[in-house]
Amino acid sequence: MRDTGIHGRVTSDADMRRAIHDVFEYAKAFNTVVDGLGQFKPFGDLRGFKGRGVNLDKKTTRLILKGIGLKVS
């Protein structure tokens, strides 16, 4: 995936989804190992960070996702 998705080559949506899934699985496993050794989780609890901002409405979110090249149904 690094050679295709990261370097801008064409990749399928399925491959991209699988790569994202694999990254999260790695982060969870790494958290477990490091927490066992050093009592902390370098990736935290893997939730997103929103901060104090307000959520965008659905229409705006769809336009942003399309703008960055994602296929939106």
Predicted model as a PDB file, atoms N, CA, C, CB and O in Angstrom, pLDDT in the B-factor column:
MODEL        1                                                                  
ATOM      1  N   MET A   1       0.824  -1.188   0.000  1.00 67.00           N  
ATOM      2  CA  MET A   1       0.000   0.000   0.000  1.00 67.00           C  
ATOM      3  C   MET A   1       0.868   1.251   0.000  1.00 67.00           C  
ATOM      4  CB  MET A   1      -0.937  -0.002   1.201  1.00 67.00           C  
ATOM      5  O   MET A   1       0.506   2.252  -0.619  1.00 67.00           O  
ATOM      6  N   ARG A   2       2.001   1.210   0.681  1.00 70.00           N  
ATOM      7  CA  ARG A   2       2.859   2.393   0.715  1.00 70.00           C  
ATOM      8  C   ARG A   2       3.264   2.805  -0.696  1.00 70.00           C  
ATOM      9  CB  ARG A   2       4.108   2.129   1.570  1.00 70.00           C  
ATOM     10  O   ARG A   2       3.271   3.992  -1.024  1.00 70.00           O  
ATOM     11  N   ASP A   3       3.597   1.837  -1.517  1.00 73.00           N  
ATOM     12  CA  ASP A   3       4.063   2.149  -2.867  1.00 73.00           C  
ATOM     13  C   ASP A   3       2.937   2.607  -3.783  1.00 73.00           C  
ATOM     14  CB  ASP A   3       4.742   0.945  -3.467  1.00 73.00           C  
ATOM     15  O   ASP A   3       3.201   3.256  -4.796  1.00 73.00           O  
ATOM     16  N   THR A   4       1.705   2.290  -3.457  1.00 75.00           N  
ATOM     17  CA  THR A   4       0.602   2.712  -4.327  1.00 75.00           C  
ATOM     18  C   THR A   4      -0.126   3.917  -3.748  1.00 75.00           C  
ATOM     19  CB  THR A   4      -0.384   1.560  -4.539  1.00 75.00           C  
ATOM     20  O   THR A   4      -0.086   5.001  -4.330  1.00 75.00           O  
ATOM     21  N   GLY A   5      -0.783   3.744  -2.622  1.00 68.00           N  
ATOM     22  CA  GLY A   5      -1.605   4.811  -2.049  1.00 68.00           C  
ATOM     23  C   GLY A   5      -0.816   6.038  -1.632  1.00 68.00           C  
ATOM     24  O   GLY A   5      -1.220   7.161  -1.932  1.00 68.00           O  
ATOM     25  N   ILE A   6       0.288   5.846  -0.955  1.00 71.00           N  
ATOM     26  CA  ILE A   6       1.071   6.968  -0.436  1.00 71.00           C  
ATOM     27  C   ILE A   6       1.763   7.735  -1.560  1.00 71.00           C  
ATOM     28  CB  ILE A   6       2.109   6.468   0.568  1.00 71.00           C  
ATOM     29  O   ILE A   6       1.884   8.957  -1.485  1.00 71.00           O  
ATOM     30  N   HIS A   7       2.209   7.047  -2.582  1.00 76.00           N  
ATOM     31  CA  HIS A   7       2.934   7.707  -3.661  1.00 76.00           C  
ATOM     32  C   HIS A   7       2.033   8.122  -4.822  1.00 76.00           C  
ATOM     33  CB  HIS A   7       4.018   6.802  -4.167  1.00 76.00           C  
ATOM     34  O   HIS A   7       2.522   8.473  -5.896  1.00 76.00           O  
ATOM     35  N   GLY A   8       0.724   8.080  -4.608  1.00 74.00           N  
ATOM     36  CA  GLY A   8      -0.203   8.614  -5.589  1.00 74.00           C  
ATOM     37  C   GLY A   8      -0.536   7.698  -6.749  1.00 74.00           C  
ATOM     38  O   GLY A   8      -1.181   8.128  -7.705  1.00 74.00           O  
ATOM     39  N   ARG A   9      -0.118   6.461  -6.691  1.00 79.00           N  
ATOM     40  CA  ARG A   9      -0.477   5.542  -7.766  1.00 79.00           C  
ATOM     41  C   ARG A   9      -1.915   5.077  -7.575  1.00 79.00           C  
ATOM     42  CB  ARG A   9       0.490   4.331  -7.807  1.00 79.00           C  
ATOM     43  O   ARG A   9      -2.480   5.212  -6.489  1.00 79.00           O  
ATOM     44  N   VAL A  10      -2.488   4.544  -8.606  1.00 81.00           N  
ATOM     45  CA  VAL A  10      -3.874   4.098  -8.560  1.00 81.00           C  
ATOM     46  C   VAL A  10      -3.986   2.866  -7.672  1.00 81.00           C  
ATOM     47  CB  VAL A  10      -4.403   3.798  -9.980  1.00 81.00           C  
ATOM     48  O   VAL A  10      -3.203   1.924  -7.792  1.00 81.00           O  
ATOM     49  N   THR A  11      -4.957   2.887  -6.795  1.00 81.00           N  
ATOM     50  CA  THR A  11      -5.222   1.750  -5.914  1.00 81.00           C  
ATOM     51  C   THR A  11      -6.728   1.595  -5.774  1.00 81.00           C  
ATOM     52  CB  THR A  11      -4.545   1.940  -4.515  1.00 81.00           C  
ATOM     53  O   THR A  11      -7.468   2.566  -5.931  1.00 81.00           O  
ATOM     54  N   SER A  12      -7.178   0.416  -5.489  1.00 84.00           N  
ATOM     55  CA  SER A  12      -8.619   0.192  -5.381  1.00 84.00           C  
ATOM     56  C   SER A  12      -9.117   0.650  -4.008  1.00 84.00           C  
ATOM     57  CB  SER A  12      -8.959  -1.305  -5.612  1.00 84.00           C  
ATOM     58  O   SER A  12      -8.357   0.719  -3.043  1.00 84.00           O  
ATOM     59  N   ASP A  13     -10.400   0.956  -3.951  1.00 83.00           N  
ATOM     60  CA  ASP A  13     -11.009   1.337  -2.674  1.00 83.00           C  
ATOM     61  C   ASP A  13     -10.887   0.200  -1.667  1.00 83.00           C  
ATOM     62  CB  ASP A  13     -12.489   1.720  -2.870  1.00 83.00           C  
ATOM     63  O   ASP A  13     -10.653   0.435  -0.482  1.00 83.00           O  
ATOM     64  N   ALA A  14     -11.047  -1.024  -2.139  1.00 87.00           N  
ATOM     65  CA  ALA A  14     -10.959  -2.177  -1.246  1.00 87.00           C  
ATOM     66  C   ALA A  14      -9.558  -2.291  -0.633  1.00 87.00           C  
ATOM     67  CB  ALA A  14     -11.314  -3.468  -2.004  1.00 87.00           C  
ATOM     68  O   ALA A  14      -9.420  -2.572   0.557  1.00 87.00           O  
ATOM     69  N   ASP A  15      -8.528  -2.075  -1.444  1.00 86.00           N  
ATOM     70  CA  ASP A  15      -7.154  -2.125  -0.927  1.00 86.00           C  
ATOM     71  C   ASP A  15      -6.902  -1.008   0.081  1.00 86.00           C  
ATOM     72  CB  ASP A  15      -6.143  -2.027  -2.080  1.00 86.00           C  
ATOM     73  O   ASP A  15      -6.235  -1.217   1.095  1.00 86.00           O  
ATOM     74  N   MET A  16      -7.433   0.171  -0.200  1.00 82.00           N  
ATOM     75  CA  MET A  16      -7.261   1.305   0.710  1.00 82.00           C  
ATOM     76  C   MET A  16      -7.972   1.032   2.039  1.00 82.00           C  
ATOM     77  CB  MET A  16      -7.801   2.607   0.066  1.00 82.00           C  
ATOM     78  O   MET A  16      -7.417   1.301   3.105  1.00 82.00           O  
ATOM     79  N   ARG A  17      -9.194   0.502   1.979  1.00 86.00           N  
ATOM     80  CA  ARG A  17      -9.925   0.162   3.208  1.00 86.00           C  
ATOM     81  C   ARG A  17      -9.171  -0.887   4.013  1.00 86.00           C  
ATOM     82  CB  ARG A  17     -11.340  -0.346   2.875  1.00 86.00           C  
ATOM     83  O   ARG A  17      -9.093  -0.795   5.238  1.00 86.00           O  
ATOM     84  N   ARG A  18      -8.621  -1.875   3.336  1.00 89.00           N  
ATOM     85  CA  ARG A  18      -7.865  -2.930   4.010  1.00 89.00           C  
ATOM     86  C   ARG A  18      -6.621  -2.356   4.685  1.00 89.00           C  
ATOM     87  CB  ARG A  18      -7.467  -4.031   3.011  1.00 89.00           C  
ATOM     88  O   ARG A  18      -6.282  -2.744   5.802  1.00 89.00           O  
ATOM     89  N   ALA A  19      -5.952  -1.443   4.013  1.00 86.00           N  
ATOM     90  CA  ALA A  19      -4.752  -0.823   4.589  1.00 86.00           C  
ATOM     91  C   ALA A  19      -5.105  -0.023   5.838  1.00 86.00           C  
ATOM     92  CB  ALA A  19      -4.062   0.088   3.554  1.00 86.00           C  
ATOM     93  O   ALA A  19      -4.388  -0.092   6.836  1.00 86.00           O  
ATOM     94  N   ILE A  20      -6.191   0.729   5.797  1.00 85.00           N  
ATOM     95  CA  ILE A  20      -6.622   1.498   6.967  1.00 85.00           C  
ATOM     96  C   ILE A  20      -6.959   0.550   8.115  1.00 85.00           C  
ATOM     97  CB  ILE A  20      -7.846   2.388   6.622  1.00 85.00           C  
ATOM     98  O   ILE A  20      -6.576   0.789   9.261  1.00 85.00           O  
ATOM     99  N   HIS A  21      -7.675  -0.524   7.800  1.00 90.00           N  
ATOM    100  CA  HIS A  21      -8.011  -1.522   8.820  1.00 90.00           C  
ATOM    101  C   HIS A  21      -6.745  -2.106   9.426  1.00 90.00           C  
ATOM    102  CB  HIS A  21      -8.881  -2.644   8.220  1.00 90.00           C  
ATOM    103  O   HIS A  21      -6.650  -2.245  10.646  1.00 90.00           O  
ATOM    104  N   ASP A  22      -5.774  -2.447   8.590  1.00 92.00           N  
ATOM    105  CA  ASP A  22      -4.518  -3.037   9.074  1.00 92.00           C  
ATOM    106  C   ASP A  22      -3.755  -2.076   9.982  1.00 92.00           C  
ATOM    107  CB  ASP A  22      -3.635  -3.443   7.894  1.00 92.00           C  
ATOM    108  O   ASP A  22      -3.154  -2.502  10.967  1.00 92.00           O  
ATOM    109  N   VAL A  23      -3.773  -0.788   9.659  1.00 89.00           N  
ATOM    110  CA  VAL A  23      -3.097   0.208  10.491  1.00 89.00           C  
ATOM    111  C   VAL A  23      -3.730   0.260  11.877  1.00 89.00           C  
ATOM    112  CB  VAL A  23      -3.151   1.599   9.825  1.00 89.00           C  
ATOM    113  O   VAL A  23      -3.022   0.312  12.882  1.00 89.00           O  
ATOM    114  N   PHE A  24      -5.063   0.245  11.935  1.00 90.00           N  
ATOM    115  CA  PHE A  24      -5.731   0.262  13.237  1.00 90.00           C  
ATOM    116  C   PHE A  24      -5.452  -1.014  14.026  1.00 90.00           C  
ATOM    117  CB  PHE A  24      -7.237   0.443  13.057  1.00 90.00           C  
ATOM    118  O   PHE A  24      -5.251  -0.955  15.239  1.00 90.00           O  
ATOM    119  N   GLU A  25      -5.437  -2.154  13.362  1.00 94.00           N  
ATOM    120  CA  GLU A  25      -5.132  -3.403  14.052  1.00 94.00           C  
ATOM    121  C   GLU A  25      -3.701  -3.373  14.596  1.00 94.00           C  
ATOM    122  CB  GLU A  25      -5.323  -4.607  13.102  1.00 94.00           C  
ATOM    123  O   GLU A  25      -3.457  -3.823  15.716  1.00 94.00           O  
ATOM    124  N   TYR A  26      -2.766  -2.850  13.820  1.00 94.00           N  
ATOM    125  CA  TYR A  26      -1.385  -2.721  14.284  1.00 94.00           C  
ATOM    126  C   TYR A  26      -1.320  -1.801  15.497  1.00 94.00           C  
ATOM    127  CB  TYR A  26      -0.477  -2.186  13.156  1.00 94.00           C  
ATOM    128  O   TYR A  26      -0.659  -2.121  16.484  1.00 94.00           O  
ATOM    129  N   ALA A  27      -2.006  -0.657  15.429  1.00 93.00           N  
ATOM    130  CA  ALA A  27      -1.990   0.306  16.539  1.00 93.00           C  
ATOM    131  C   ALA A  27      -2.549  -0.320  17.815  1.00 93.00           C  
ATOM    132  CB  ALA A  27      -2.801   1.564  16.171  1.00 93.00           C  
ATOM    133  O   ALA A  27      -2.005  -0.105  18.898  1.00 93.00           O  
ATOM    134  N   LYS A  28      -3.627  -1.089  17.695  1.00 94.00           N  
ATOM    135  CA  LYS A  28      -4.197  -1.750  18.877  1.00 94.00           C  
ATOM    136  C   LYS A  28      -3.197  -2.755  19.462  1.00 94.00           C  
ATOM    137  CB  LYS A  28      -5.528  -2.464  18.514  1.00 94.00           C  
ATOM    138  O   LYS A  28      -2.999  -2.800  20.676  1.00 94.00           O  
ATOM    139  N   ALA A  29      -2.577  -3.548  18.607  1.00 96.00           N  
ATOM    140  CA  ALA A  29      -1.615  -4.544  19.073  1.00 96.00           C  
ATOM    141  C   ALA A  29      -0.391  -3.869  19.698  1.00 96.00           C  
ATOM    142  CB  ALA A  29      -1.184  -5.458  17.911  1.00 96.00           C  
ATOM    143  O   ALA A  29       0.109  -4.324  20.727  1.00 96.00           O  
ATOM    144  N   PHE A  30       0.090  -2.790  19.084  1.00 96.00           N  
ATOM    145  CA  PHE A  30       1.237  -2.056  19.606  1.00 96.00           C  
ATOM    146  C   PHE A  30       0.905  -1.448  20.964  1.00 96.00           C  
ATOM    147  CB  PHE A  30       1.672  -0.960  18.621  1.00 96.00           C  
ATOM    148  O   PHE A  30       1.720  -1.490  21.885  1.00 96.00           O  
ATOM    149  N   ASN A  31      -0.303  -0.879  21.086  1.00 95.00           N  
ATOM    150  CA  ASN A  31      -0.755  -0.347  22.369  1.00 95.00           C  
ATOM    151  C   ASN A  31      -0.695  -1.418  23.453  1.00 95.00           C  
ATOM    152  CB  ASN A  31      -2.181   0.203  22.249  1.00 95.00           C  
ATOM    153  O   ASN A  31      -0.241  -1.155  24.566  1.00 95.00           O  
ATOM    154  N   THR A  32      -1.148  -2.614  23.129  1.00 96.00           N  
ATOM    155  CA  THR A  32      -1.174  -3.711  24.098  1.00 96.00           C  
ATOM    156  C   THR A  32       0.231  -4.063  24.564  1.00 96.00           C  
ATOM    157  CB  THR A  32      -1.848  -4.945  23.493  1.00 96.00           C  
ATOM    158  O   THR A  32       0.470  -4.227  25.761  1.00 96.00           O  
ATOM    159  N   VAL A  33       1.158  -4.178  23.621  1.00 97.00           N  
ATOM    160  CA  VAL A  33       2.538  -4.529  23.965  1.00 97.00           C  
ATOM    161  C   VAL A  33       3.183  -3.443  24.821  1.00 97.00           C  
ATOM    162  CB  VAL A  33       3.366  -4.756  22.691  1.00 97.00           C  
ATOM    163  O   VAL A  33       3.763  -3.733  25.868  1.00 97.00           O  
ATOM    164  N   VAL A  34       3.080  -2.198  24.374  1.00 96.00           N  
ATOM    165  CA  VAL A  34       3.727  -1.103  25.102  1.00 96.00           C  
ATOM    166  C   VAL A  34       3.073  -0.904  26.467  1.00 96.00           C  
ATOM    167  CB  VAL A  34       3.662   0.203  24.285  1.00 96.00           C  
ATOM    168  O   VAL A  34       3.767  -0.614  27.441  1.00 96.00           O  
ATOM    169  N   ASP A  35       1.757  -1.054  26.554  1.00 96.00           N  
ATOM    170  CA  ASP A  35       1.065  -0.911  27.831  1.00 96.00           C  
ATOM    171  C   ASP A  35       1.542  -1.988  28.809  1.00 96.00           C  
ATOM    172  CB  ASP A  35      -0.468  -0.998  27.633  1.00 96.00           C  
ATOM    173  O   ASP A  35       1.689  -1.727  30.003  1.00 96.00           O  
ATOM    174  N   GLY A  36       1.783  -3.195  28.297  1.00 96.00           N  
ATOM    175  CA  GLY A  36       2.293  -4.263  29.154  1.00 96.00           C  
ATOM    176  C   GLY A  36       3.704  -4.009  29.661  1.00 96.00           C  
ATOM    177  O   GLY A  36       4.056  -4.409  30.771  1.00 96.00           O  
ATOM    178  N   LEU A  37       4.499  -3.350  28.850  1.00 96.00           N  
ATOM    179  CA  LEU A  37       5.902  -3.082  29.224  1.00 96.00           C  
ATOM    180  C   LEU A  37       6.074  -1.775  29.994  1.00 96.00           C  
ATOM    181  CB  LEU A  37       6.770  -3.045  27.977  1.00 96.00           C  
ATOM    182  O   LEU A  37       6.822  -1.712  30.970  1.00 96.00           O  
ATOM    183  N   GLY A  38       5.375  -0.733  29.545  1.00 94.00           N  
ATOM    184  CA  GLY A  38       5.625   0.590  30.113  1.00 94.00           C  
ATOM    185  C   GLY A  38       4.415   1.275  30.716  1.00 94.00           C  
ATOM    186  O   GLY A  38       4.500   2.434  31.121  1.00 94.00           O  
ATOM    187  N   GLN A  39       3.300   0.585  30.783  1.00 94.00           N  
ATOM    188  CA  GLN A  39       2.063   1.106  31.368  1.00 94.00           C  
ATOM    189  C   GLN A  39       1.578   2.416  30.732  1.00 94.00           C  
ATOM    190  CB  GLN A  39       2.264   1.318  32.842  1.00 94.00           C  
ATOM    191  O   GLN A  39       1.106   3.316  31.426  1.00 94.00           O  
ATOM    192  N   PHE A  40       1.700   2.507  29.420  1.00 93.00           N  
ATOM    193  CA  PHE A  40       1.064   3.606  28.694  1.00 93.00           C  
ATOM    194  C   PHE A  40       0.744   3.138  27.286  1.00 93.00           C  
ATOM    195  CB  PHE A  40       1.975   4.869  28.664  1.00 93.00           C  
ATOM    196  O   PHE A  40       1.331   2.174  26.794  1.00 93.00           O  
ATOM    197  N   LYS A  41      -0.185   3.821  26.644  1.00 94.00           N  
ATOM    198  CA  LYS A  41      -0.607   3.469  25.292  1.00 94.00           C  
ATOM    199  C   LYS A  41      -0.231   4.605  24.342  1.00 94.00           C  
ATOM    200  CB  LYS A  41      -2.140   3.185  25.239  1.00 94.00           C  
ATOM    201  O   LYS A  41      -0.846   5.671  24.374  1.00 94.00           O  
ATOM    202  N   PRO A  42       0.781   4.381  23.494  1.00 93.00           N  
ATOM    203  CA  PRO A  42       1.246   5.454  22.613  1.00 93.00           C  
ATOM    204  C   PRO A  42       0.190   5.960  21.641  1.00 93.00           C  
ATOM    205  CB  PRO A  42       2.430   4.984  21.840  1.00 93.00           C  
ATOM    206  O   PRO A  42       0.253   7.116  21.221  1.00 93.00           O  
ATOM    207  N   PHE A  43      -0.777   5.129  21.275  1.00 90.00           N  
ATOM    208  CA  PHE A  43      -1.844   5.562  20.374  1.00 90.00           C  
ATOM    209  C   PHE A  43      -3.103   5.964  21.133  1.00 90.00           C  
ATOM    210  CB  PHE A  43      -2.172   4.456  19.383  1.00 90.00           C  
ATOM    211  O   PHE A  43      -4.146   6.194  20.521  1.00 90.00           O  
ATOM    212  N   GLY A  44      -3.021   6.051  22.440  1.00 89.00           N  
ATOM    213  CA  GLY A  44      -4.186   6.430  23.240  1.00 89.00           C  
ATOM    214  C   GLY A  44      -5.298   5.404  23.101  1.00 89.00           C  
ATOM    215  O   GLY A  44      -5.041   4.206  22.983  1.00 89.00           O  
ATOM    216  N   ASP A  45      -6.540   5.888  23.114  1.00 87.00           N  
ATOM    217  CA  ASP A  45      -7.667   4.957  23.008  1.00 87.00           C  
ATOM    218  C   ASP A  45      -8.195   4.856  21.579  1.00 87.00           C  
ATOM    219  CB  ASP A  45      -8.791   5.389  23.940  1.00 87.00           C  
ATOM    220  O   ASP A  45      -9.250   4.266  21.346  1.00 87.00           O  
ATOM    221  N   LEU A  46      -7.463   5.433  20.620  1.00 82.00           N  
ATOM    222  CA  LEU A  46      -7.758   5.351  19.179  1.00 82.00           C  
ATOM    223  C   LEU A  46      -9.071   6.034  18.776  1.00 82.00           C  
ATOM    224  CB  LEU A  46      -7.809   3.903  18.759  1.00 82.00           C  
ATOM    225  O   LEU A  46      -9.627   5.744  17.716  1.00 82.00           O  
ATOM    226  N   ARG A  47      -9.560   6.942  19.628  1.00 80.00           N  
ATOM    227  CA  ARG A  47     -10.710   7.745  19.217  1.00 80.00           C  
ATOM    228  C   ARG A  47     -10.208   8.984  18.498  1.00 80.00           C  
ATOM    229  CB  ARG A  47     -11.596   8.133  20.439  1.00 80.00           C  
ATOM    230  O   ARG A  47      -9.068   9.406  18.694  1.00 80.00           O  
ATOM    231  N   GLY A  48     -11.050   9.557  17.676  1.00 75.00           N  
ATOM    232  CA  GLY A  48     -10.684  10.785  16.981  1.00 75.00           C  
ATOM    233  C   GLY A  48     -10.691  11.978  17.918  1.00 75.00           C  
ATOM    234  O   GLY A  48     -11.269  11.921  19.003  1.00 75.00           O  
ATOM    235  N   PHE A  49     -10.058  13.043  17.503  1.00 70.00           N  
ATOM    236  CA  PHE A  49     -10.049  14.280  18.284  1.00 70.00           C  
ATOM    237  C   PHE A  49     -10.861  15.327  17.561  1.00 70.00           C  
ATOM    238  CB  PHE A  49      -8.608  14.782  18.527  1.00 70.00           C  
ATOM    239  O   PHE A  49     -10.580  15.649  16.407  1.00 70.00           O  
ATOM    240  N   LYS A  50     -11.850  15.855  18.220  1.00 69.00           N  
ATOM    241  CA  LYS A  50     -12.714  16.858  17.621  1.00 69.00           C  
ATOM    242  C   LYS A  50     -12.411  18.245  18.159  1.00 69.00           C  
ATOM    243  CB  LYS A  50     -14.167  16.513  17.864  1.00 69.00           C  
ATOM    244  O   LYS A  50     -12.496  19.224  17.417  1.00 69.00           O  
ATOM    245  N   GLY A  51     -12.067  18.347  19.414  1.00 73.00           N  
ATOM    246  CA  GLY A  51     -11.824  19.653  20.014  1.00 73.00           C  
ATOM    247  C   GLY A  51     -13.128  20.397  20.249  1.00 73.00           C  
ATOM    248  O   GLY A  51     -14.189  19.787  20.383  1.00 73.00           O  
ATOM    249  N   ARG A  52     -13.039  21.713  20.297  1.00 76.00           N  
ATOM    250  CA  ARG A  52     -14.212  22.523  20.613  1.00 76.00           C  
ATOM    251  C   ARG A  52     -15.020  22.927  19.388  1.00 76.00           C  
ATOM    252  CB  ARG A  52     -13.789  23.752  21.349  1.00 76.00           C  
ATOM    253  O   ARG A  52     -16.075  23.546  19.523  1.00 76.00           O  
ATOM    254  N   GLY A  53     -14.550  22.592  18.216  1.00 79.00           N  
ATOM    255  CA  GLY A  53     -15.252  22.985  16.999  1.00 79.00           C  
ATOM    256  C   GLY A  53     -16.602  22.305  16.866  1.00 79.00           C  
ATOM    257  O   GLY A  53     -16.878  21.301  17.522  1.00 79.00           O  
ATOM    258  N   VAL A  54     -17.432  22.869  16.009  1.00 85.00           N  
ATOM    259  CA  VAL A  54     -18.743  22.273  15.760  1.00 85.00           C  
ATOM    260  C   VAL A  54     -18.642  21.341  14.556  1.00 85.00           C  
ATOM    261  CB  VAL A  54     -19.825  23.373  15.523  1.00 85.00           C  
ATOM    262  O   VAL A  54     -17.824  21.563  13.663  1.00 85.00           O  
ATOM    263  N   ASN A  55     -19.464  20.311  14.531  1.00 84.00           N  
ATOM    264  CA  ASN A  55     -19.482  19.387  13.406  1.00 84.00           C  
ATOM    265  C   ASN A  55     -20.018  20.085  12.162  1.00 84.00           C  
ATOM    266  CB  ASN A  55     -20.331  18.148  13.735  1.00 84.00           C  
ATOM    267  O   ASN A  55     -20.898  20.942  12.244  1.00 84.00           O  
ATOM    268  N   LEU A  56     -19.477  19.709  11.017  1.00 88.00           N  
ATOM    269  CA  LEU A  56     -19.999  20.223   9.753  1.00 88.00           C  
ATOM    270  C   LEU A  56     -21.283  19.487   9.409  1.00 88.00           C  
ATOM    271  CB  LEU A  56     -18.955  20.072   8.613  1.00 88.00           C  
ATOM    272  O   LEU A  56     -21.492  18.353   9.839  1.00 88.00           O  
ATOM    273  N   ASP A  57     -22.138  20.135   8.633  1.00 91.00           N  
ATOM    274  CA  ASP A  57     -23.354  19.444   8.216  1.00 91.00           C  
ATOM    275  C   ASP A  57     -22.995  18.391   7.166  1.00 91.00           C  
ATOM    276  CB  ASP A  57     -24.407  20.451   7.656  1.00 91.00           C  
ATOM    277  O   ASP A  57     -21.904  18.413   6.595  1.00 91.00           O  
ATOM    278  N   LYS A  58     -23.924  17.478   6.926  1.00 91.00           N  
ATOM    279  CA  LYS A  58     -23.655  16.329   6.057  1.00 91.00           C  
ATOM    280  C   LYS A  58     -23.272  16.759   4.638  1.00 91.00           C  
ATOM    281  CB  LYS A  58     -24.877  15.416   6.008  1.00 91.00           C  
ATOM    282  O   LYS A  58     -22.375  16.170   4.035  1.00 91.00           O  
ATOM    283  N   LYS A  59     -23.943  17.773   4.107  1.00 93.00           N  
ATOM    284  CA  LYS A  59     -23.664  18.223   2.738  1.00 93.00           C  
ATOM    285  C   LYS A  59     -22.223  18.739   2.619  1.00 93.00           C  
ATOM    286  CB  LYS A  59     -24.665  19.329   2.318  1.00 93.00           C  
ATOM    287  O   LYS A  59     -21.515  18.406   1.669  1.00 93.00           O  
ATOM    288  N   THR A  60     -21.804  19.544   3.582  1.00 93.00           N  
ATOM    289  CA  THR A  60     -20.449  20.094   3.560  1.00 93.00           C  
ATOM    290  C   THR A  60     -19.411  18.985   3.691  1.00 93.00           C  
ATOM    291  CB  THR A  60     -20.268  21.122   4.685  1.00 93.00           C  
ATOM    292  O   THR A  60     -18.397  18.985   2.993  1.00 93.00           O  
ATOM    293  N   THR A  61     -19.674  18.043   4.589  1.00 89.00           N  
ATOM    294  CA  THR A  61     -18.752  16.923   4.773  1.00 89.00           C  
ATOM    295  C   THR A  61     -18.591  16.133   3.487  1.00 89.00           C  
ATOM    296  CB  THR A  61     -19.240  16.007   5.892  1.00 89.00           C  
ATOM    297  O   THR A  61     -17.476  15.752   3.132  1.00 89.00           O  
ATOM    298  N   ARG A  62     -19.699  15.880   2.777  1.00 90.00           N  
ATOM    299  CA  ARG A  62     -19.636  15.146   1.513  1.00 90.00           C  
ATOM    300  C   ARG A  62     -18.791  15.902   0.480  1.00 90.00           C  
ATOM    301  CB  ARG A  62     -21.055  14.906   0.964  1.00 90.00           C  
ATOM    302  O   ARG A  62     -17.991  15.298  -0.235  1.00 90.00           O  
ATOM    303  N   LEU A  63     -18.973  17.224   0.405  1.00 91.00           N  
ATOM    304  CA  LEU A  63     -18.201  18.027  -0.546  1.00 91.00           C  
ATOM    305  C   LEU A  63     -16.703  17.972  -0.231  1.00 91.00           C  
ATOM    306  CB  LEU A  63     -18.689  19.485  -0.531  1.00 91.00           C  
ATOM    307  O   LEU A  63     -15.878  17.894  -1.142  1.00 91.00           O  
ATOM    308  N   ILE A  64     -16.359  18.012   1.041  1.00 90.00           N  
ATOM    309  CA  ILE A  64     -14.954  17.932   1.438  1.00 90.00           C  
ATOM    310  C   ILE A  64     -14.373  16.579   1.055  1.00 90.00           C  
ATOM    311  CB  ILE A  64     -14.802  18.171   2.951  1.00 90.00           C  
ATOM    312  O   ILE A  64     -13.277  16.505   0.499  1.00 90.00           O  
ATOM    313  N   LEU A  65     -15.107  15.506   1.352  1.00 88.00           N  
ATOM    314  CA  LEU A  65     -14.621  14.168   1.013  1.00 88.00           C  
ATOM    315  C   LEU A  65     -14.445  14.009  -0.497  1.00 88.00           C  
ATOM    316  CB  LEU A  65     -15.585  13.100   1.545  1.00 88.00           C  
ATOM    317  O   LEU A  65     -13.467  13.414  -0.947  1.00 88.00           O  
ATOM    318  N   LYS A  66     -15.394  14.542  -1.285  1.00 88.00           N  
ATOM    319  CA  LYS A  66     -15.239  14.503  -2.736  1.00 88.00           C  
ATOM    320  C   LYS A  66     -14.030  15.320  -3.175  1.00 88.00           C  
ATOM    321  CB  LYS A  66     -16.505  15.022  -3.424  1.00 88.00           C  
ATOM    322  O   LYS A  66     -13.294  14.918  -4.077  1.00 88.00           O  
ATOM    323  N   GLY A  67     -13.831  16.465  -2.535  1.00 89.00           N  
ATOM    324  CA  GLY A  67     -12.728  17.355  -2.884  1.00 89.00           C  
ATOM    325  C   GLY A  67     -11.354  16.733  -2.674  1.00 89.00           C  
ATOM    326  O   GLY A  67     -10.403  17.059  -3.385  1.00 89.00           O  
ATOM    327  N   ILE A  68     -11.252  15.838  -1.695  1.00 87.00           N  
ATOM    328  CA  ILE A  68      -9.964  15.185  -1.471  1.00 87.00           C  
ATOM    329  C   ILE A  68      -9.848  13.884  -2.244  1.00 87.00           C  
ATOM    330  CB  ILE A  68      -9.760  14.922   0.007  1.00 87.00           C  
ATOM    331  O   ILE A  68      -8.890  13.131  -2.072  1.00 87.00           O  
ATOM    332  N   GLY A  69     -10.844  13.622  -3.107  1.00 84.00           N  
ATOM    333  CA  GLY A  69     -10.728  12.505  -4.032  1.00 84.00           C  
ATOM    334  C   GLY A  69     -11.359  11.205  -3.595  1.00 84.00           C  
ATOM    335  O   GLY A  69     -11.147  10.176  -4.236  1.00 84.00           O  
ATOM    336  N   LEU A  70     -12.135  11.221  -2.511  1.00 85.00           N  
ATOM    337  CA  LEU A  70     -12.783   9.990  -2.072  1.00 85.00           C  
ATOM    338  C   LEU A  70     -14.110   9.813  -2.814  1.00 85.00           C  
ATOM    339  CB  LEU A  70     -13.011  10.007  -0.536  1.00 85.00           C  
ATOM    340  O   LEU A  70     -14.791  10.790  -3.125  1.00 85.00           O  
ATOM    341  N   LYS A  71     -14.459   8.593  -3.086  1.00 84.00           N  
ATOM    342  CA  LYS A  71     -15.748   8.295  -3.724  1.00 84.00           C  
ATOM    343  C   LYS A  71     -16.817   8.329  -2.629  1.00 84.00           C  
ATOM    344  CB  LYS A  71     -15.725   6.888  -4.466  1.00 84.00           C  
ATOM    345  O   LYS A  71     -16.724   7.618  -1.629  1.00 84.00           O  
ATOM    346  N   VAL A  72     -17.819   9.157  -2.836  1.00 83.00           N  
ATOM    347  CA  VAL A  72     -18.887   9.302  -1.854  1.00 83.00           C  
ATOM    348  C   VAL A  72     -20.189   8.844  -2.509  1.00 83.00           C  
ATOM    349  CB  VAL A  72     -18.996  10.785  -1.338  1.00 83.00           C  
ATOM    350  O   VAL A  72     -20.553   9.312  -3.588  1.00 83.00           O  
ATOM    351  N   SER A  73     -20.880   7.928  -1.846  1.00 75.00           N  
ATOM    352  CA  SER A  73     -22.129   7.427  -2.430  1.00 75.00           C  
ATOM    353  C   SER A  73     -23.308   8.291  -2.040  1.00 75.00           C  
ATOM    354  CB  SER A  73     -22.380   5.991  -2.001  1.00 75.00           C  
ATOM    355  O   SER A  73     -24.437   8.013  -2.445  1.00 75.00           O  
TER     356      SER A  73                                                      
ENDMDL                                                                          
END                                                                             
